Amino acid sequence: MPRDLTPLFAPSSVAVLGASNDPAKWGNWLARGALKGAGRRPVYLVNRNGTEVLGQPTYRSVEELPGTPELVVVAVPPAGFDEAVDASLAKGARAFVGITAGLGESGEEGRLREQALVERVRAAGAILLGPNCLGVYDASSDLGICSNEFPPGSIGLISQSGNLALELGILARPY
């Protein structure tokens, strides 16, 4: 069955779960990237401590958000991944980028847990990229939900390997 990928590549709103002020953490890189598109869409930063991140207010949970995030980026510890996705589905999220690692690649129990999560996302009519992925970058929609900067341009790239995608992004830069 064909799926509408607009919520993944050109969402009307974005929430970053696990937003952080620590420049060594994914939650910081993802929040910075999401905020670059804040002129085009609401960006909600979720930090369980409720402290400001990158000078922006945060929310302690998805339930506290004033609006419904169409795309939710999940960068929380593996133990909280299911809860984060389920709460986001309940809030009305239509797409997810699962940065969190430590599920399907961690063994049989993790694989079964991940499969059950995928089934819940599909049953809700939503889409999931990941978990354990590099993220999404779309220059045309000002969406930079990933660890690194990619050069804007007309090249499209889908990669199973995050390291390969990063390397190709470096090679695509103009000299």
Buried (B, 14 or more C-beta within 10 A) or exposed (E): EEEEEBBBBBBBBBBBBBBBBEEEBBBBBBBBBBBBBEEBBBBBBBBBEEEEBBEBEBBEBBEEBEEBBBBBBBBBEBEBBBEBBBBBBEBEBBBBBBBBBBBBEBEEEBEEBBEEBBEBBEEBEBBBBBBBBBBBBBEEBBBBBBBBBBEEEEEEEEBEEBEEBBEBBEEEEEE
